[in-house]
Amino acid sequence: MSSVTARDWIASKGTPLRGEFVVPGDKSVSHRAIMLASLADGVSRIGGFLEGEDARATEAIFRSMGVRIDAPEAGSRIVHGVGIDGLRAPAAPLDCGNAGTGMRLLAGLLAGQSFDTTLVGDASLSKRPMRRVTVPLARMGARIDTGDGGVPPLHIHGGAALQGIDIETEVASAQVKSALLLAGLYASGTTTVREPHPTRDYTERMLQALGWPVEFSPGFARLEGGHRLVARDIVVPADFSSAAFFIVAATLVPGSELVLRRVGMNPRRTGLLHVLRLMGADIRETPAGEQGGEPVSDLVVRHAPLRGIEVPVEHVADMIDEFPALFVAAVHAQGATLVRGAAELRVKESDRIATMATGLRSLGAEVDETPDGATIHGSGQLRGGVVESHGDHRIAMAFAIAAQLADGEVRIGDIANVATSFPGFDTLATRAGFGLRDA
């Protein structure tokens, strides 16, 4: 299974954030681009591919199932698709590394294959809940064994005769929805997924772009099995979740003005923008076309004072990966910020509610946890100290932001997994003005 070498950062006050940047490609789109291009008829060229460990783990998995994937240069892939039924049995378990997205989507895709597979992951991924995908997939006829407690490894039995279903999912999760839709490619009849709240529609958009008939709207998706995917060139947009750390930092650090180019603006992904604007942020966007079927915009972010708010529940699913950064913004807002309806944060790479609350309290903030969120009392005052990221890439980057406004150095432990989603974050951050170095 995957392993990484332990690393820490020392973060401290830097300078006002300035400059024009392009953050790495979207991780979610990179996963899907490799998966669907591998199943397409013909050769697809992918630009803007994220050279992070998660996306590269998915790439390695498809290579091990007989897909030729060339890498002529960083951020570029040429995928020689094998067609919807062209994957071959791998010789060993498939290692997803730290990628929960990769594992859950693959559970659906592999449920329809003729051969057995086993999905494994690193120590963090091996603790994450998988019944949310294995149980509804079983309703379609999939046969998937999990470890004790419904966690990885997943052993997927090949040769299952999948049937389309009409299902309302218990959790609002793009990963669950996508797993069911990918299984639906191999199922007899129609697969319809209805969600309690709308989630990201990356899978639907890319299926449509590669020629598979799919009907979708917020909170709803439907497709039939028995079609084909057609290869096409895909440009992966800049990852909004990666841009979010710079958006929040530039908002908080006095004197900052940052330009972020061609950021993916999927409407099911940008809840943080709506929430920050409600808090008083100065973020301006200029549409810049489409990439990989996704709308993109140039963003200009300037420092602005924030006020605490009650985060509208309807935005929670659209910003679930951005809450660590929002917690930091809330510490520097005037008044309290209330987060509720975000229980999903407790089953990410770490328990993000507990990890952020514990770390921020150790730096002098006042944070009250609830089962599905927290109340963050804005004080604007943080001290130096030591915090643990628990191997969670988004926690590590959020505390790097917090340190830019702390009265002392902050040592951030266990940051190696930042490479899963944002390789080179520290280099880009220091160029922008962060005080950040290896411990």
C-alpha positions as a Markdown table, in Angstrom:
| # | Residue | x | y | z |
|---|---|---|---|---|
| 1 | Met | 0.0 | 0.0 | 0.0 |
| 2 | Ser | 1.0 | 3.7 | -0.3 |
| 3 | Ser | 3.2 | 5.3 | 2.2 |
| 4 | Val | 4.7 | 8.8 | 2.5 |
| 5 | Thr | 7.6 | 10.2 | 4.5 |
| 6 | Ala | 6.6 | 12.3 | 7.4 |
| 7 | Arg | 7.2 | 16.1 | 7.0 |
| 8 | Asp | 6.4 | 19.2 | 9.0 |
| 9 | Trp | 6.1 | 22.9 | 8.0 |
| 10 | Ile | 7.1 | 26.0 | 9.9 |
| 11 | Ala | 4.6 | 28.8 | 8.9 |
| 12 | Ser | 4.7 | 32.4 | 10.0 |
| 13 | Lys | 3.7 | 35.9 | 8.9 |
| 14 | Gly | 4.8 | 36.7 | 5.4 |
| 15 | Thr | 4.0 | 39.7 | 3.2 |
| 16 | Pro | 0.8 | 40.9 | 1.5 |
| 17 | Leu | -0.1 | 38.3 | -1.1 |
| 18 | Arg | 0.5 | 39.6 | -4.6 |
| 19 | Gly | 0.8 | 38.3 | -8.1 |
| 20 | Glu | -0.9 | 36.3 | -10.8 |
| 21 | Phe | -1.1 | 32.5 | -10.5 |
| 22 | Val | -2.5 | 29.3 | -12.1 |
| 23 | Val | -3.1 | 26.6 | -9.5 |
| 24 | Pro | -2.9 | 22.9 | -10.4 |
| 25 | Gly | -5.6 | 21.0 | -12.3 |
| 26 | Asp | -8.8 | 19.9 | -10.7 |
| 27 | Lys | -8.3 | 16.6 | -8.8 |
| 28 | Ser | -11.9 | 15.4 | -9.3 |
| 29 | Val | -11.9 | 16.1 | -13.0 |
| 30 | Ser | -8.4 | 14.5 | -13.4 |
| 31 | His | -9.7 | 11.3 | -11.8 |
| 32 | Arg | -12.7 | 11.2 | -14.1 |
| 33 | Ala | -10.7 | 12.1 | -17.2 |
| 34 | Ile | -8.5 | 9.1 | -16.8 |
| 35 | Met | -11.3 | 6.8 | -16.0 |
| 36 | Leu | -13.7 | 7.7 | -18.8 |
| 37 | Ala | -10.9 | 8.2 | -21.4 |
| 38 | Ser | -9.7 | 4.7 | -20.6 |
| 39 | Leu | -13.2 | 3.3 | -21.4 |
| 40 | Ala | -13.7 | 5.4 | -24.6 |
| 41 | Asp | -13.2 | 4.2 | -28.1 |
| 42 | Gly | -10.1 | 6.0 | -29.5 |
| 43 | Val | -7.3 | 8.2 | -28.2 |
| 44 | Ser | -7.9 | 11.1 | -25.8 |
| 45 | Arg | -5.4 | 13.9 | -24.9 |
| 46 | Ile | -5.7 | 15.3 | -21.4 |
| 47 | Gly | -4.2 | 18.7 | -20.6 |
| 48 | Gly | -3.9 | 20.3 | -17.2 |
| 49 | Phe | -3.8 | 16.8 | -15.5 |
| 50 | Leu | -3.0 | 17.1 | -11.8 |
| 51 | Glu | 0.4 | 15.7 | -11.1 |
| 52 | Gly | -0.7 | 14.8 | -7.5 |
| 53 | Glu | -0.4 | 11.4 | -5.9 |
| 54 | Asp | -4.2 | 10.8 | -5.9 |
| 55 | Ala | -4.7 | 11.3 | -9.6 |
| 56 | Arg | -1.5 | 9.4 | -10.4 |
| 57 | Ala | -2.7 | 6.5 | -8.4 |
| 58 | Thr | -5.8 | 6.3 | -10.6 |
| 59 | Glu | -3.6 | 6.5 | -13.7 |
| 60 | Ala | -1.5 | 3.6 | -12.4 |
| 61 | Ile | -4.6 | 1.5 | -11.7 |
| 62 | Phe | -5.8 | 1.8 | -15.3 |
| 63 | Arg | -2.4 | 1.1 | -16.7 |
| 64 | Ser | -2.4 | -2.1 | -14.6 |
| 65 | Met | -5.7 | -3.0 | -16.3 |
| 66 | Gly | -4.2 | -2.8 | -19.8 |
| 67 | Val | -4.7 | 0.8 | -20.7 |
| 68 | Arg | -1.8 | 2.5 | -22.4 |
| 69 | Ile | -1.3 | 6.0 | -21.0 |
| 70 | Asp | 1.5 | 8.2 | -22.3 |
| 71 | Ala | 2.9 | 11.1 | -20.4 |
| 72 | Pro | 4.8 | 13.3 | -22.9 |
| 73 | Glu | 5.2 | 16.1 | -20.3 |
| 74 | Ala | 4.1 | 17.2 | -16.9 |
| 75 | Gly | 0.3 | 17.8 | -16.9 |
| 76 | Ser | -0.3 | 16.0 | -20.1 |
| 77 | Arg | -1.6 | 12.5 | -20.8 |
| 78 | Ile | -2.4 | 10.6 | -23.9 |
| 79 | Val | -4.9 | 7.8 | -23.1 |
| 80 | His | -5.4 | 5.0 | -25.6 |
| 81 | Gly | -8.9 | 4.0 | -24.7 |
| 82 | Val | -9.8 | 0.3 | -24.7 |
| 83 | Gly | -13.6 | 0.7 | -25.0 |
| 84 | Ile | -16.3 | 0.1 | -22.5 |
| 85 | Asp | -15.6 | -3.7 | -22.2 |
| 86 | Gly | -11.8 | -3.6 | -22.8 |
| 87 | Leu | -10.3 | -3.6 | -19.3 |
| 88 | Arg | -8.2 | -6.6 | -18.3 |
| 89 | Ala | -7.8 | -8.3 | -15.0 |
| 90 | Pro | -5.0 | -6.8 | -12.9 |
| 91 | Ala | -2.2 | -9.0 | -11.6 |
| 92 | Ala | -2.3 | -7.4 | -8.1 |
| 93 | Pro | -4.6 | -5.4 | -5.8 |
| 94 | Leu | -5.3 | -1.9 | -7.0 |
| 95 | Asp | -3.7 | 0.8 | -4.7 |
| 96 | Cys | -5.8 | 4.0 | -4.5 |
| 97 | Gly | -3.3 | 5.6 | -2.1 |
| 98 | Asn | -5.1 | 8.4 | -0.2 |
| 99 | Ala | -7.9 | 8.9 | -2.9 |
| 100 | Gly | -11.3 | 8.4 | -1.5 |
| 101 | Thr | -12.8 | 9.7 | -4.8 |
| 102 | Gly | -10.7 | 7.2 | -6.7 |
| 103 | Met | -11.8 | 4.2 | -4.6 |
| 104 | Arg | -15.5 | 5.0 | -4.4 |
| 105 | Leu | -15.8 | 5.7 | -8.2 |
| 106 | Leu | -13.8 | 2.6 | -9.0 |
| 107 | Ala | -16.1 | 0.5 | -6.8 |
| 108 | Gly | -19.0 | 1.4 | -9.2 |
| 109 | Leu | -16.9 | 1.1 | -12.4 |
| 110 | Leu | -15.4 | -2.3 | -11.4 |
| 111 | Ala | -18.6 | -3.8 | -10.2 |
| 112 | Gly | -19.6 | -4.2 | -13.9 |
| 113 | Gln | -16.4 | -6.0 | -15.0 |
| 114 | Ser | -16.1 | -9.7 | -15.8 |
| 115 | Phe | -13.1 | -10.1 | -13.5 |
| 116 | Asp | -12.4 | -9.8 | -9.7 |
| 117 | Thr | -10.5 | -6.9 | -8.3 |
| 118 | Thr | -9.4 | -5.7 | -4.9 |
| 119 | Leu | -9.1 | -2.0 | -3.9 |
| 120 | Val | -6.7 | -1.0 | -1.2 |
| 121 | Gly | -5.4 | 2.3 | 0.1 |
| 122 | Asp | -3.1 | 4.0 | 2.6 |
| 123 | Ala | -3.7 | 4.1 | 6.4 |
| 124 | Ser | -6.0 | 7.1 | 6.2 |
| 125 | Leu | -8.1 | 5.7 | 3.3 |
| 126 | Ser | -8.3 | 2.3 | 5.0 |
| 127 | Lys | -10.4 | 3.9 | 7.8 |
| 128 | Arg | -12.9 | 5.7 | 5.6 |
| 129 | Pro | -16.5 | 4.5 | 5.3 |
| 130 | Met | -17.4 | 2.6 | 2.1 |
| 131 | Arg | -20.8 | 1.2 | 2.9 |
| 132 | Arg | -22.3 | 4.4 | 1.5 |
| 133 | Val | -21.3 | 3.1 | -2.0 |
| 134 | Thr | -21.3 | -0.7 | -1.5 |
| 135 | Val | -24.8 | -0.9 | -0.1 |
| 136 | Pro | -26.6 | 0.9 | -3.0 |
| 137 | Leu | -24.3 | -0.9 | -5.5 |
| 138 | Ala | -25.5 | -4.2 | -4.0 |
| 139 | Arg | -29.1 | -3.1 | -4.9 |
| 140 | Met | -27.9 | -3.0 | -8.5 |
| 141 | Gly | -26.5 | -6.6 | -8.1 |
| 142 | Ala | -22.9 | -5.8 | -7.3 |
| 143 | Arg | -21.1 | -8.2 | -5.0 |
| 144 | Ile | -18.5 | -6.3 | -2.9 |
| 145 | Asp | -16.9 | -7.4 | 0.3 |
| 146 | Thr | -15.4 | -4.9 | 2.7 |
| 147 | Gly | -13.2 | -5.0 | 5.7 |
| 148 | Asp | -14.6 | -5.1 | 9.2 |
| 149 | Gly | -16.9 | -2.1 | 9.8 |
| 150 | Gly | -17.4 | -1.4 | 6.1 |
| 151 | Val | -13.9 | 0.0 | 5.4 |
| 152 | Pro | -11.3 | -0.9 | 2.8 |
| 153 | Pro | -10.1 | -3.2 | 1.4 |
| 154 | Leu | -12.9 | -3.7 | -1.1 |
| 155 | His | -13.0 | -7.1 | -2.9 |
| 156 | Ile | -15.2 | -6.7 | -6.0 |
| 157 | His | -16.5 | -9.9 | -7.5 |
| 158 | Gly | -16.6 | -9.9 | -11.3 |
| 159 | Gly | -19.3 | -11.3 | -13.5 |
| 160 | Ala | -22.3 | -9.7 | -11.7 |
| 161 | Ala | -25.3 | -9.0 | -13.8 |
| 162 | Leu | -26.1 | -5.4 | -12.9 |
| 163 | Gln | -29.6 | -3.9 | -13.1 |
| 164 | Gly | -30.5 | -0.2 | -13.3 |
| 165 | Ile | -32.3 | 1.2 | -10.3 |
| 166 | Asp | -34.1 | 4.4 | -9.3 |
| 167 | Ile | -32.6 | 5.4 | -5.9 |
| 168 | Glu | -32.7 | 8.4 | -3.6 |
| 169 | Thr | -29.3 | 8.4 | -1.8 |
| 170 | Glu | -29.2 | 8.8 | 2.0 |
| 171 | Val | -26.2 | 11.2 | 1.8 |
| 172 | Ala | -25.5 | 14.1 | -0.6 |
| 173 | Ser | -22.3 | 12.8 | -2.1 |
| 174 | Ala | -21.0 | 13.2 | -5.6 |
| 175 | Gln | -18.8 | 10.2 | -5.0 |
| 176 | Val | -21.8 | 8.0 | -4.2 |
| 177 | Lys | -23.8 | 9.4 | -7.2 |
| 178 | Ser | -20.8 | 8.9 | -9.5 |
| 179 | Ala | -20.2 | 5.3 | -8.3 |
| 180 | Leu | -23.9 | 4.4 | -9.1 |
| 181 | Leu | -23.7 | 6.2 | -12.5 |
| 182 | Leu | -20.5 | 4.4 | -13.5 |
| 183 | Ala | -22.1 | 1.1 | -12.5 |
| 184 | Gly | -25.0 | 2.1 | -14.6 |
| 185 | Leu | -22.9 | 2.1 | -17.7 |
| 186 | Tyr | -22.7 | -1.7 | -17.4 |
| 187 | Ala | -26.3 | -2.2 | -16.1 |
| 188 | Ser | -29.4 | -3.4 | -17.9 |
| 189 | Gly | -32.0 | -0.7 | -18.1 |
| 190 | Thr | -32.0 | 2.8 | -16.6 |
| 191 | Thr | -30.1 | 4.1 | -13.5 |
| 192 | Thr | -31.7 | 7.1 | -11.8 |
| 193 | Val | -30.1 | 8.9 | -8.8 |
| 194 | Arg | -31.9 | 11.4 | -6.7 |
| 195 | Glu | -30.1 | 13.3 | -4.0 |
| 196 | Pro | -31.2 | 15.0 | -0.8 |
| 197 | His | -29.2 | 18.0 | -1.8 |
| 198 | Pro | -27.5 | 18.7 | -5.2 |
| 199 | Thr | -23.9 | 17.7 | -5.5 |
| 200 | Arg | -21.1 | 18.2 | -8.1 |
| 201 | Asp | -22.0 | 17.0 | -11.5 |
| 202 | Tyr | -18.4 | 16.4 | -12.9 |
| 203 | Thr | -19.2 | 12.8 | -13.9 |
| 204 | Glu | -22.4 | 13.8 | -15.7 |
| 205 | Arg | -20.7 | 16.6 | -17.6 |
| 206 | Met | -17.8 | 14.4 | -18.7 |
| 207 | Leu | -20.0 | 11.5 | -19.7 |
| 208 | Gln | -22.0 | 13.9 | -21.8 |
| 209 | Ala | -18.8 | 15.4 | -23.3 |
| 210 | Leu | -17.6 | 11.9 | -24.3 |
| 211 | Gly | -20.9 | 11.1 | -26.0 |
| 212 | Trp | -22.9 | 9.0 | -23.4 |
| 213 | Pro | -26.5 | 10.1 | -23.2 |
| 214 | Val | -27.2 | 11.4 | -19.7 |
| 215 | Glu | -30.0 | 13.5 | -18.3 |
| 216 | Phe | -29.1 | 15.6 | -15.3 |
| 217 | Ser | -30.2 | 18.6 | -13.3 |
| 218 | Pro | -29.4 | 19.8 | -9.7 |
| 219 | Gly | -30.0 | 16.7 | -7.4 |
| 220 | Phe | -30.9 | 14.4 | -10.3 |
| 221 | Ala | -29.1 | 12.2 | -12.8 |
| 222 | Arg | -30.3 | 9.4 | -15.2 |
| 223 | Leu | -28.6 | 7.3 | -17.8 |
| 224 | Glu | -29.1 | 4.0 | -19.6 |
| 225 | Gly | -26.6 | 1.2 | -20.1 |
| 226 | Gly | -25.5 | -0.1 | -23.5 |
| 227 | His | -23.9 | 3.0 | -25.1 |
| 228 | Arg | -20.3 | 3.8 | -26.0 |
| 229 | Leu | -17.9 | 6.5 | -25.0 |
| 230 | Val | -16.0 | 8.4 | -27.8 |
| 231 | Ala | -12.5 | 9.7 | -27.2 |
| 232 | Arg | -12.0 | 13.5 | -27.2 |
| 233 | Asp | -9.4 | 16.0 | -26.0 |
| 234 | Ile | -10.0 | 17.2 | -22.4 |
| 235 | Val | -8.5 | 20.2 | -20.7 |
| 236 | Val | -8.7 | 20.0 | -16.9 |
| 237 | Pro | -9.5 | 23.4 | -15.3 |
| 238 | Ala | -7.6 | 24.8 | -12.3 |
| 239 | Asp | -8.9 | 23.2 | -9.1 |
| 240 | Phe | -11.2 | 25.5 | -7.2 |
| 241 | Ser | -10.4 | 23.7 | -3.9 |
| 242 | Ser | -6.7 | 24.5 | -4.4 |
| 243 | Ala | -7.5 | 28.1 | -5.3 |
| 244 | Ala | -9.6 | 28.3 | -2.2 |
| 245 | Phe | -6.6 | 28.5 | 0.1 |
| 246 | Phe | -5.3 | 31.5 | -1.8 |
| 247 | Ile | -8.7 | 33.1 | -2.0 |
| 248 | Val | -9.0 | 33.0 | 1.8 |
| 249 | Ala | -5.4 | 34.0 | 2.5 |
| 250 | Ala | -5.7 | 37.0 | 0.2 |
| 251 | Thr | -9.0 | 38.0 | 1.8 |
| 252 | Leu | -7.4 | 37.9 | 5.3 |
| 253 | Val | -3.9 | 39.3 | 4.9 |
| 254 | Pro | -4.0 | 43.2 | 4.8 |
| 255 | Gly | -2.7 | 44.7 | 1.5 |
| 256 | Ser | -3.2 | 41.6 | -0.6 |
| 257 | Glu | -4.4 | 41.4 | -4.2 |
| 258 | Leu | -4.1 | 38.1 | -6.1 |
| 259 | Val | -5.2 | 37.1 | -9.6 |
| 260 | Leu | -6.1 | 33.4 | -10.1 |
| 261 | Arg | -6.4 | 32.4 | -13.7 |
| 262 | Arg | -8.9 | 29.9 | -15.3 |
| 263 | Val | -10.3 | 28.5 | -12.1 |
| 264 | Gly | -13.0 | 25.8 | -12.4 |
| 265 | Met | -16.3 | 27.3 | -11.5 |
| 266 | Asn | -18.6 | 24.3 | -11.4 |
| 267 | Pro | -21.7 | 25.7 | -9.7 |
| 268 | Arg | -21.9 | 22.7 | -7.4 |
| 269 | Arg | -18.3 | 23.4 | -6.3 |
| 270 | Thr | -18.2 | 27.2 | -5.5 |
| 271 | Gly | -20.3 | 27.5 | -2.3 |
| 272 | Leu | -17.3 | 29.1 | -0.6 |
| 273 | Leu | -17.5 | 32.1 | -2.9 |
| 274 | His | -21.1 | 32.7 | -1.9 |
| 275 | Val | -20.3 | 32.3 | 1.8 |
| 276 | Leu | -17.2 | 34.5 | 1.7 |
| 277 | Arg | -19.2 | 37.2 | -0.1 |
| 278 | Leu | -21.9 | 37.0 | 2.5 |
| 279 | Met | -19.1 | 37.6 | 5.0 |
| 280 | Gly | -17.9 | 40.7 | 3.1 |
| 281 | Ala | -15.1 | 39.4 | 0.9 |
| 282 | Asp | -14.0 | 41.3 | -2.2 |
| 283 | Ile | -13.8 | 38.6 | -5.0 |
| 284 | Arg | -14.4 | 39.5 | -8.6 |
| 285 | Glu | -14.7 | 37.0 | -11.4 |
| 286 | Thr | -14.5 | 37.2 | -15.2 |
| 287 | Pro | -15.8 | 34.3 | -17.2 |
| 288 | Ala | -13.0 | 32.7 | -19.3 |
| 289 | Gly | -14.9 | 30.0 | -21.3 |
| 290 | Glu | -15.0 | 26.3 | -20.7 |
| 291 | Gln | -12.4 | 23.6 | -20.1 |
| 292 | Gly | -13.2 | 19.9 | -19.9 |
| 293 | Gly | -16.9 | 20.7 | -20.1 |
| 294 | Glu | -16.5 | 22.9 | -17.0 |
| 295 | Pro | -17.0 | 26.7 | -16.8 |
| 296 | Val | -13.8 | 28.6 | -15.8 |
| 297 | Ser | -13.2 | 32.2 | -14.6 |
| 298 | Asp | -10.4 | 34.5 | -13.7 |
| 299 | Leu | -10.6 | 35.6 | -10.1 |
| 300 | Val | -9.3 | 38.8 | -8.5 |
| 301 | Val | -9.2 | 38.7 | -4.7 |
| 302 | Arg | -8.5 | 41.7 | -2.5 |
| 303 | His | -8.2 | 42.0 | 1.3 |
| 304 | Ala | -11.5 | 42.8 | 3.0 |
| 305 | Pro | -12.7 | 42.7 | 6.6 |
| 306 | Leu | -15.2 | 39.9 | 7.3 |
| 307 | Arg | -18.2 | 39.5 | 9.5 |
| 308 | Gly | -19.5 | 36.3 | 11.1 |
| 309 | Ile | -22.6 | 34.7 | 9.7 |
| 310 | Glu | -24.7 | 31.6 | 9.9 |
| 311 | Val | -23.5 | 29.6 | 6.9 |
| 312 | Pro | -26.6 | 28.8 | 4.8 |
| 313 | Val | -27.2 | 25.1 | 4.8 |
| 314 | Glu | -27.9 | 25.1 | 1.1 |
| 315 | His | -24.3 | 26.0 | 0.4 |
| 316 | Val | -22.7 | 23.2 | 2.6 |
| 317 | Ala | -22.6 | 20.4 | 0.0 |
| 318 | Asp | -21.1 | 22.9 | -2.5 |
| 319 | Met | -18.1 | 23.7 | -0.3 |
| 320 | Ile | -17.5 | 20.5 | 1.7 |
| 321 | Asp | -13.8 | 20.5 | 0.9 |
| 322 | Glu | -13.3 | 24.2 | 1.7 |
| 323 | Phe | -14.5 | 24.2 | 5.3 |
| 324 | Pro | -10.9 | 24.0 | 6.8 |
| 325 | Ala | -10.1 | 27.2 | 5.0 |
| 326 | Leu | -13.5 | 28.7 | 6.0 |
| 327 | Phe | -12.8 | 27.9 | 9.7 |
| 328 | Val | -9.7 | 30.1 | 9.5 |
| 329 | Ala | -11.6 | 32.9 | 7.8 |
| 330 | Ala | -14.2 | 32.7 | 10.5 |
| 331 | Val | -11.6 | 33.2 | 13.3 |
| 332 | His | -10.7 | 36.6 | 11.7 |
| 333 | Ala | -14.3 | 37.7 | 11.2 |
| 334 | Gln | -16.2 | 40.1 | 13.4 |
| 335 | Gly | -18.6 | 38.1 | 15.5 |
| 336 | Ala | -19.5 | 34.4 | 15.5 |
| 337 | Thr | -19.8 | 32.1 | 12.5 |
| 338 | Leu | -22.2 | 29.1 | 12.8 |
| 339 | Val | -21.7 | 26.0 | 10.7 |
| 340 | Arg | -24.3 | 23.3 | 10.7 |
| 341 | Gly | -25.4 | 20.4 | 8.4 |
| 342 | Ala | -21.8 | 19.5 | 7.8 |
| 343 | Ala | -21.5 | 16.1 | 9.5 |
| 344 | Glu | -19.8 | 14.8 | 6.3 |
| 345 | Leu | -16.7 | 16.6 | 7.5 |
| 346 | Arg | -16.2 | 14.0 | 10.2 |
| 347 | Val | -15.5 | 11.2 | 7.7 |
| 348 | Lys | -13.1 | 12.9 | 5.4 |
| 349 | Glu | -9.3 | 12.3 | 5.4 |
| 350 | Ser | -9.5 | 13.2 | 9.1 |
| 351 | Asp | -12.4 | 14.3 | 11.3 |
| 352 | Arg | -12.1 | 17.8 | 10.0 |
| 353 | Ile | -14.4 | 19.4 | 12.5 |
| 354 | Ala | -12.4 | 18.0 | 15.5 |
| 355 | Thr | -9.0 | 18.5 | 13.8 |
| 356 | Met | -9.7 | 22.2 | 12.9 |
| 357 | Ala | -11.3 | 22.9 | 16.3 |
| 358 | Thr | -8.5 | 21.4 | 18.3 |
| 359 | Gly | -5.8 | 23.1 | 16.2 |
| 360 | Leu | -7.4 | 26.5 | 16.3 |
| 361 | Arg | -8.0 | 26.3 | 20.0 |
| 362 | Ser | -4.3 | 25.5 | 20.5 |
| 363 | Leu | -3.5 | 28.8 | 18.7 |
| 364 | Gly | -5.9 | 30.8 | 20.9 |
| 365 | Ala | -9.2 | 30.7 | 19.0 |
| 366 | Glu | -12.5 | 29.9 | 20.6 |
| 367 | Val | -14.3 | 27.1 | 18.7 |
| 368 | Asp | -17.4 | 25.1 | 20.0 |
| 369 | Glu | -18.0 | 21.8 | 18.2 |
| 370 | Thr | -21.3 | 20.3 | 17.5 |
| 371 | Pro | -22.0 | 16.9 | 15.9 |
| 372 | Asp | -22.6 | 18.4 | 12.5 |
| 373 | Gly | -20.6 | 21.6 | 12.6 |
| 374 | Ala | -19.2 | 24.3 | 14.9 |
| 375 | Thr | -19.5 | 27.8 | 16.2 |
| 376 | Ile | -16.3 | 29.8 | 15.5 |
| 377 | His | -16.0 | 32.9 | 17.6 |
| 378 | Gly | -14.1 | 35.6 | 15.7 |
| 379 | Ser | -11.3 | 37.1 | 17.6 |
| 380 | Gly | -8.7 | 38.0 | 15.0 |
| 381 | Gln | -6.0 | 37.0 | 17.4 |
| 382 | Leu | -3.9 | 33.8 | 17.0 |
| 383 | Arg | -0.6 | 32.9 | 18.7 |
| 384 | Gly | 2.1 | 30.6 | 17.5 |
| 385 | Gly | 2.2 | 27.0 | 18.5 |
| 386 | Val | 2.1 | 23.4 | 17.3 |
| 387 | Val | -0.8 | 21.9 | 15.4 |
| 388 | Glu | -1.3 | 18.4 | 13.8 |
| 389 | Ser | -2.9 | 17.9 | 10.4 |
| 390 | His | -3.3 | 14.1 | 11.0 |
| 391 | Gly | -2.1 | 13.5 | 7.4 |
| 392 | Asp | -5.0 | 15.6 | 6.0 |
| 393 | His | -3.8 | 17.8 | 3.1 |
| 394 | Arg | -6.6 | 20.4 | 3.4 |
| 395 | Ile | -6.0 | 20.7 | 7.1 |
| 396 | Ala | -2.3 | 21.3 | 6.6 |
| 397 | Met | -2.9 | 24.1 | 4.0 |
| 398 | Ala | -5.6 | 25.7 | 6.2 |
| 399 | Phe | -3.2 | 26.0 | 9.1 |
| 400 | Ala | -0.6 | 27.5 | 6.7 |
| 401 | Ile | -3.1 | 30.3 | 6.1 |
| 402 | Ala | -3.8 | 30.7 | 9.9 |
| 403 | Ala | -0.1 | 31.2 | 10.5 |
| 404 | Gln | 0.0 | 34.2 | 8.2 |
| 405 | Leu | -2.0 | 36.1 | 10.9 |
| 406 | Ala | -0.5 | 34.5 | 14.0 |
| 407 | Asp | 1.8 | 36.3 | 16.5 |
| 408 | Gly | 4.5 | 33.6 | 16.3 |
| 409 | Glu | 5.6 | 30.6 | 14.3 |
| 410 | Val | 3.2 | 27.7 | 13.8 |
| 411 | Arg | 4.6 | 24.2 | 13.4 |
| 412 | Ile | 2.3 | 22.1 | 11.2 |
| 413 | Gly | 2.8 | 18.4 | 11.6 |
| 414 | Asp | 2.4 | 15.5 | 9.1 |
| 415 | Ile | 2.0 | 17.5 | 5.9 |
| 416 | Ala | 3.3 | 15.0 | 3.4 |
| 417 | Asn | -0.1 | 14.3 | 2.0 |
| 418 | Val | -0.4 | 17.8 | 0.6 |
| 419 | Ala | 1.2 | 16.2 | -2.4 |
| 420 | Thr | -2.0 | 14.2 | -3.0 |
| 421 | Ser | -3.9 | 17.2 | -4.2 |
| 422 | Phe | -1.6 | 20.2 | -4.4 |
| 423 | Pro | 2.0 | 19.3 | -5.3 |
| 424 | Gly | 4.2 | 22.4 | -5.0 |
| 425 | Phe | 1.8 | 24.2 | -2.7 |
| 426 | Asp | 4.6 | 25.5 | -0.5 |
| 427 | Thr | 6.6 | 26.8 | -3.5 |
| 428 | Leu | 3.5 | 28.6 | -5.0 |
| 429 | Ala | 2.5 | 30.0 | -1.5 |
| 430 | Thr | 6.0 | 31.4 | -0.8 |
| 431 | Arg | 6.0 | 33.1 | -4.3 |
| 432 | Ala | 2.7 | 34.7 | -3.4 |
| 433 | Gly | 4.0 | 36.0 | 0.0 |
| 434 | Phe | 3.4 | 33.2 | 2.6 |
| 435 | Gly | 5.9 | 32.7 | 5.3 |
| 436 | Leu | 6.4 | 28.9 | 4.9 |
| 437 | Arg | 9.3 | 26.5 | 5.0 |
| 438 | Asp | 10.1 | 22.9 | 5.8 |
| 439 | Ala | 10.8 | 22.2 | 9.5 |
